[in-house]
Amino acid sequence: MASITEWRLKIKAGIAHLAGEWGLIILVFLLAFASFGLGRLSALRDSQPPISVTIAPTEAEPRAMAAGGLVVASRSGSAYYYPWCGGASNISPANTVWFNSEAAAQKAGYVPAKNCKGLAQ
């Protein structure tokens, strides 16, 4: 037990010696670093715009479905598209044929376009 007590006293004396010589210097540096860090945090908070919560404006009129129907095809083509598909925008207005359902388009001899996702293949 004497050896543990001796070690404890040596460690305590070493800490007291370091605190006496270097304690004030270490304390000044720690205080400087803490002040610098707090200053940086407050600068970051001040540079961000304030957050505001508002009610999003609603659309005045709901968007209607395409005027002609659910699917569109070209008179000279063999495939039908949804109106929002890329191929539907290539059909000239004079050549456009509208159908109320996919079944009606298939009955007229058209097949689903392969590049229009969501159509029955």
TIMI-925024 format. One record per atom (N, C-alpha, C): residue number from 0; x, y negated, z. Coordinates in Angstrom, 2 decimals, padded with zeros to 5 digits, always signed. Example, Ala and Ser with C-alpha at 12.3 -4.5 7.8 and 13.67 -1.06 7.14 Angstrom:
! residues 2
     k        c1        c2        c3
     0   +013.19   +005.69   +007.80
     0   +012.30   +004.50   +007.80
     0   +013.20   +003.30   +007.80
     1   +012.85   +002.25   +007.08
     1   +013.67   +001.06   +007.14
     1   +012.90   -000.03   +007.87
***
This chain:
! residues 121
     k        c1        c2        c3
     0   +000.81   +001.19   +000.00
     0   +000.00   +000.00   +000.00
     0   +000.85   -001.26   +000.00
     1   +002.00   -001.14   +000.54
     1   +002.87   -002.31   +000.63
     1   +003.24   -002.80   -000.77
     2   +003.39   -001.88   -001.69
     2   +003.79   -002.29   -003.04
     2   +002.66   -003.05   -003.75
     3   +001.41   -002.68   -003.53
     3   +000.28   -003.38   -004.16
     3   +000.16   -004.78   -003.57
     4   +000.35   -004.90   -002.28
     4   +000.28   -006.20   -001.63
     4   +001.43   -007.09   -002.10
     5   +002.61   -006.50   -002.26
     5   +003.76   -007.27   -002.76
     5   +003.49   -007.78   -004.18
     6   +002.95   -006.90   -005.02
     6   +002.65   -007.31   -006.41
     6   +001.61   -008.44   -006.42
     7   +000.60   -008.30   -005.58
     7   -000.44   -009.33   -005.50
     7   +000.15   -010.68   -005.09
     8   +001.03   -010.68   -004.15
     8   +001.66   -011.91   -003.69
     8   +002.56   -012.52   -004.76
     9   +003.30   -011.66   -005.51
     9   +004.16   -012.14   -006.59
     9   +003.33   -012.78   -007.70
    10   +002.22   -012.13   -008.06
    10   +001.35   -012.67   -009.12
    10   +000.74   -013.99   -008.65
    11   +000.30   -014.05   -007.42
    11   -000.30   -015.27   -006.88
    11   +000.74   -016.40   -006.86
    12   +001.96   -016.11   -006.50
    12   +003.02   -017.12   -006.46
    12   +003.36   -017.59   -007.89
    13   +003.36   -016.66   -008.84
    13   +003.63   -017.04   -010.24
    13   +002.55   -017.95   -010.81
    14   +001.31   -017.65   -010.49
    14   +000.20   -018.49   -010.97
    14   +000.28   -019.87   -010.33
    15   +000.59   -019.94   -009.05
    15   +000.73   -021.22   -008.38
    15   +001.88   -022.03   -008.96
    16   +002.98   -021.35   -009.30
    16   +004.14   -022.03   -009.89
    16   +003.79   -022.59   -011.28
    17   +003.11   -021.78   -012.11
    17   +002.74   -022.24   -013.45
    17   +001.70   -023.37   -013.38
    18   +000.77   -023.23   -012.47
    18   -000.25   -024.27   -012.34
    18   +000.37   -025.57   -011.86
    19   +001.40   -025.49   -011.04
    19   +002.06   -026.69   -010.54
    19   +002.79   -027.42   -011.64
    20   +003.51   -026.69   -012.50
    20   +004.30   -027.32   -013.56
    20   +003.47   -027.58   -014.82
    21   +002.77   -026.59   -015.26
    21   +002.09   -026.66   -016.56
    21   +000.58   -026.87   -016.44
    22   +000.04   -026.79   -015.29
    22   -001.41   -026.88   -015.11
    22   -002.02   -028.16   -015.64
    23   -001.38   -029.29   -015.33
    23   -001.92   -030.57   -015.78
    23   -001.84   -030.70   -017.30
    24   -000.76   -030.23   -017.89
    24   -000.59   -030.30   -019.35
    24   -001.62   -029.41   -020.05
    25   -001.80   -028.20   -019.56
    25   -002.79   -027.29   -020.14
    25   -004.19   -027.86   -020.00
    26   -004.48   -028.45   -018.86
    26   -005.79   -029.04   -018.64
    26   -006.05   -030.20   -019.61
    27   -005.06   -031.02   -019.87
    27   -005.20   -032.14   -020.81
    27   -005.45   -031.61   -022.22
    28   -004.70   -030.59   -022.64
    28   -004.90   -030.03   -023.98
    28   -006.29   -029.39   -024.13
    29   -006.71   -028.65   -023.12
    29   -008.04   -028.04   -023.18
    29   -009.13   -029.10   -023.25
    30   -008.99   -030.15   -022.49
    30   -009.96   -031.24   -022.53
    30   -009.96   -031.93   -023.89
    31   -008.79   -032.13   -024.48
    31   -008.70   -032.74   -025.82
    31   -009.36   -031.86   -026.88
    32   -009.10   -030.56   -026.85
    32   -009.72   -029.65   -027.83
    32   -011.23   -029.60   -027.66
    33   -011.70   -029.57   -026.42
    33   -013.14   -029.54   -026.19
    33   -013.80   -030.82   -026.68
    34   -013.17   -031.96   -026.45
    34   -013.72   -033.23   -026.92
    34   -013.76   -033.29   -028.44
    35   -012.69   -032.84   -029.07
    35   -012.65   -032.83   -030.53
    35   -013.75   -031.93   -031.10
    36   -013.92   -030.75   -030.51
    36   -014.96   -029.83   -030.98
    36   -016.35   -030.40   -030.82
    37   -016.62   -031.02   -029.70
    37   -017.94   -031.62   -029.48
    37   -018.18   -032.77   -030.45
    38   -017.14   -033.54   -030.75
    38   -017.27   -034.62   -031.73
    38   -017.60   -034.10   -033.11
    39   -016.96   -033.00   -033.50
    39   -017.24   -032.39   -034.81
    39   -018.67   -031.87   -034.87
    40   -019.14   -031.27   -033.80
    40   -020.51   -030.75   -033.78
    40   -021.53   -031.88   -033.92
    41   -021.30   -032.98   -033.22
    41   -022.26   -034.08   -033.31
    41   -022.22   -034.73   -034.70
    42   -021.06   -034.76   -035.35
    42   -020.97   -035.32   -036.71
    42   -021.71   -034.44   -037.70
    43   -021.65   -033.13   -037.53
    43   -022.38   -032.23   -038.42
    43   -023.89   -032.39   -038.26
    44   -024.33   -032.54   -037.03
    44   -025.77   -032.68   -036.79
    44   -026.30   -033.99   -037.36
    45   -025.51   -035.06   -037.28
    45   -025.95   -036.35   -037.79
    45   -025.95   -036.42   -039.31
    46   -025.13   -035.61   -039.97
    46   -025.03   -035.67   -041.43
    46   -026.16   -034.90   -042.13
    47   -026.85   -034.02   -041.43
    47   -027.93   -033.25   -042.05
    47   -029.21   -034.08   -042.06
    48   -029.97   -034.00   -043.16
    48   -031.23   -034.75   -043.21
    48   -032.23   -034.17   -042.21
    49   -033.10   -035.00   -041.68
    49   -034.09   -034.48   -040.73
    49   -035.08   -033.56   -041.43
    50   -035.55   -032.60   -040.70
    50   -036.51   -031.64   -041.23
    50   -037.91   -032.18   -041.00
    51   -038.71   -032.18   -042.07
    51   -040.10   -032.61   -041.91
    51   -041.01   -031.55   -042.51
    52   -042.10   -031.30   -041.85
    52   -043.06   -030.31   -042.30
    52   -044.29   -031.05   -042.81
    53   -044.63   -030.81   -044.07
    53   -045.79   -031.45   -044.65
    53   -046.66   -030.39   -045.31
    54   -047.86   -030.77   -045.59
    54   -048.78   -029.87   -046.28
    54   -048.52   -030.02   -047.78
    55   -048.33   -028.89   -048.44
    55   -048.06   -028.92   -049.87
    55   -049.31   -029.35   -050.62
    56   -049.15   -030.19   -051.64
    56   -050.34   -030.60   -052.40
    56   -050.90   -029.43   -053.19
    57   -052.19   -029.36   -053.24
    57   -052.84   -028.28   -053.98
    57   -053.02   -028.71   -055.42
    58   -053.12   -027.75   -056.27
    58   -053.32   -028.04   -057.69
    58   -054.74   -028.55   -057.89
    59   -054.89   -029.58   -058.70
    59   -056.20   -030.21   -058.89
    59   -057.19   -029.23   -059.52
    60   -056.78   -028.55   -060.56
    60   -057.66   -027.59   -061.22
    60   -056.94   -026.25   -061.31
    61   -057.62   -025.17   -061.02
    61   -056.97   -023.86   -061.18
    61   -056.70   -023.59   -062.65
    62   -055.61   -022.91   -062.89
    62   -055.26   -022.59   -064.27
    62   -056.20   -021.52   -064.81
    63   -056.68   -021.76   -065.99
    63   -057.60   -020.81   -066.61
    63   -056.81   -019.76   -067.38
    64   -057.46   -018.63   -067.60
    64   -056.87   -017.59   -068.42
    64   -056.83   -018.08   -069.86
    65   -056.02   -017.48   -070.67
    65   -055.92   -017.88   -072.08
    65   -057.32   -017.89   -072.71
    66   -057.54   -018.84   -073.58
    66   -058.87   -019.09   -074.13
    66   -059.47   -017.90   -074.87
    67   -058.63   -017.10   -075.51
    67   -059.17   -016.04   -076.35
    67   -059.52   -014.76   -075.65
    68   -058.81   -014.40   -074.59
    68   -059.07   -013.14   -073.92
    68   -057.86   -012.67   -073.14
    69   -057.83   -011.36   -072.88
    69   -056.77   -010.79   -072.06
    69   -055.51   -010.49   -072.86
    70   -055.64   -009.98   -074.06
    70   -054.48   -009.63   -074.89
    70   -054.59   -010.30   -076.25
    71   -053.43   -010.49   -076.88
    71   -053.37   -011.16   -078.18
    71   -052.53   -010.31   -079.13
    72   -052.88   -010.38   -080.40
    72   -052.13   -009.66   -081.43
    72   -052.06   -010.53   -082.67
    73   -051.21   -010.14   -083.59
    73   -051.10   -010.83   -084.87
    73   -051.87   -010.05   -085.92
    74   -052.53   -010.77   -086.83
    74   -053.30   -010.10   -087.90
    74   -052.39   -009.22   -088.75
    75   -051.14   -009.65   -088.96
    75   -050.24   -008.90   -089.81
    75   -049.36   -007.93   -089.02
    76   -049.45   -007.92   -087.69
    76   -048.63   -007.03   -086.87
    76   -049.36   -005.78   -086.47
    77   -048.67   -004.98   -085.65
    77   -049.27   -003.72   -085.20
    77   -049.26   -003.61   -083.67
    78   -048.75   -004.62   -082.96
    78   -048.66   -004.55   -081.50
    78   -049.47   -005.67   -080.87
    79   -049.95   -005.42   -079.65
    79   -050.64   -006.47   -078.90
    79   -049.82   -006.81   -077.66
    80   -050.01   -008.04   -077.16
    80   -049.22   -008.58   -076.06
    80   -050.14   -009.25   -075.04
    81   -049.61   -009.43   -073.82
    81   -050.23   -010.35   -072.90
    81   -049.90   -011.76   -073.37
    82   -050.73   -012.75   -073.10
    82   -050.46   -014.10   -073.58
    82   -049.15   -014.69   -073.06
    83   -048.66   -014.24   -071.93
    83   -047.43   -014.80   -071.36
    83   -046.17   -014.07   -071.80
    84   -046.29   -013.02   -072.58
    84   -045.12   -012.30   -073.07
    84   -044.42   -013.10   -074.17
    85   -043.14   -012.85   -074.33
    85   -042.35   -013.57   -075.31
    85   -042.82   -013.36   -076.75
    86   -043.24   -012.16   -077.07
    86   -043.69   -011.89   -078.43
    86   -044.97   -012.64   -078.79
    87   -045.80   -012.93   -077.80
    87   -047.05   -013.64   -078.07
    87   -046.79   -015.08   -078.48
    88   -045.72   -015.67   -078.00
    88   -045.42   -017.06   -078.37
    88   -044.93   -017.16   -079.80
    89   -044.52   -016.06   -080.40
    89   -044.05   -016.08   -081.79
    89   -045.19   -015.96   -082.80
    90   -046.39   -015.66   -082.34
    90   -047.53   -015.50   -083.25
    90   -048.08   -016.88   -083.60
    91   -048.24   -017.16   -084.88
    91   -048.77   -018.46   -085.28
    91   -050.27   -018.53   -084.94
    92   -050.78   -019.72   -084.59
    92   -052.19   -019.84   -084.21
    92   -053.15   -019.37   -085.31
    93   -052.80   -019.53   -086.55
    93   -053.67   -019.10   -087.65
    93   -053.73   -017.58   -087.76
    94   -052.71   -016.89   -087.27
    94   -052.60   -015.43   -087.38
    94   -053.01   -014.71   -086.10
    95   -053.52   -015.43   -085.10
    95   -053.81   -014.86   -083.78
    95   -055.15   -014.14   -083.74
    96   -055.16   -012.96   -083.11
    96   -056.38   -012.19   -082.87
    96   -056.44   -011.91   -081.37
    97   -057.55   -012.29   -080.71
    97   -057.72   -012.10   -079.28
    97   -058.63   -010.92   -078.99
    98   -058.31   -010.20   -077.90
    98   -059.13   -009.07   -077.46
    98   -059.41   -009.23   -075.97
    99   -060.59   -008.81   -075.54
    99   -060.97   -008.92   -074.14
    99   -060.35   -007.84   -073.27
   100   -059.87   -006.76   -073.85
   100   -059.26   -005.68   -073.08
   100   -058.22   -004.96   -073.93
   101   -057.40   -004.19   -073.26
   101   -056.41   -003.39   -073.99
   101   -057.11   -002.30   -074.80
   102   -058.21   -001.78   -074.26
   102   -058.94   -000.72   -074.98
   102   -059.48   -001.26   -076.31
   103   -059.96   -002.51   -076.30
   103   -060.48   -003.09   -077.54
   103   -059.35   -003.28   -078.55
   104   -058.18   -003.66   -078.10
   104   -057.04   -003.82   -079.01
   104   -056.61   -002.47   -079.57
   105   -056.60   -001.44   -078.74
   105   -056.23   -000.10   -079.22
   105   -057.28   +000.44   -080.19
   106   -058.54   +000.13   -079.94
   106   -059.61   +000.58   -080.82
   106   -059.48   -000.07   -082.20
   107   -058.95   -001.31   -082.23
   107   -058.75   -002.00   -083.50
   107   -057.48   -001.55   -084.22
   108   -056.71   -000.63   -083.63
   108   -055.55   -000.07   -084.31
   108   -054.21   -000.63   -083.84
   109   -054.21   -001.46   -082.81
   109   -052.97   -002.03   -082.30
   109   -052.40   -001.15   -081.19
   110   -051.08   -001.17   -081.04
   110   -050.40   -000.42   -079.99
   110   -049.77   -001.41   -079.00
   111   -049.51   -001.00   -077.75
   111   -048.89   -001.93   -076.79
   111   -047.47   -002.29   -077.22
   112   -047.10   -003.53   -077.02
   112   -045.74   -003.97   -077.35
   112   -044.76   -003.36   -076.36
   113   -043.62   -002.91   -076.85
   113   -042.63   -002.24   -075.99
   113   -041.86   -003.24   -075.15
   114   -041.77   -004.50   -075.59
   114   -040.99   -005.50   -074.85
   114   -041.84   -006.32   -073.89
   115   -043.12   -005.98   -073.72
   115   -044.02   -006.71   -072.83
   115   -044.31   -005.80   -071.63
   116   -043.70   -006.11   -070.49
   116   -043.85   -005.25   -069.30
   116   -045.27   -005.30   -068.76
   117   -045.76   -004.15   -068.34
   117   -047.08   -004.06   -067.74
   117   -048.14   -003.51   -068.68
   118   -047.86   -003.45   -069.95
   118   -048.83   -002.89   -070.89
   118   -048.76   -001.37   -070.85
   119   -049.90   -000.71   -071.03
   119   -049.96   +000.74   -071.04
   119   -049.21   +001.26   -072.25
   120   -048.28   +002.15   -072.00
   120   -047.46   +002.69   -073.11
   120   -047.99   +004.02   -073.58
***
